Amino acid sequence: ADTGATAHMTSHRHWFHTYEPFVTPVRLANGVVIYSAEVGFVLFEPEGDGVDGQPKELTRVLHVTQL
């Protein structure tokens, strides 16, 4: 998760617990524009030092197949 991101996005549709169609442009760092296909929420379990082991939910995650 990038806490400074304008929007969270992934190409992994199987990560989504719920989603709905949502097409919006996404401008990449190199200036190329691609489009989302859906938006929904992702539930994941963070790993690493200092994590509490509790699942975290990200809402309004964009599904962008071209990533």
C-alpha positions, 0 to 999 in steps of 0.5 A, a space after each residue: 500500500 502506498 499511503 501517498 498514492 492518488 489511488 490504489 490500483 492493481 492488475 490482480 482481479 482475484 484480490 478483490 472481494 467486491 467490485 463494480 465496473 468503473 472506467 477512469 483514466 490513469 496517467 502513469 509516471 511516463 505520461 502514458 494514459 491507461 484505463 481502469 476496468 473496475 473499482 472495489 475493495 481488497 482485503 489483505 494481510 500485511 507481512 514484515 516487521 512491526 505489523 499487527 497481523 490483522 487483515 487490512 482493507 483498502 477501499 476504492 481500489 482500481 482494477 487496471 489490467 494493463 499494469 
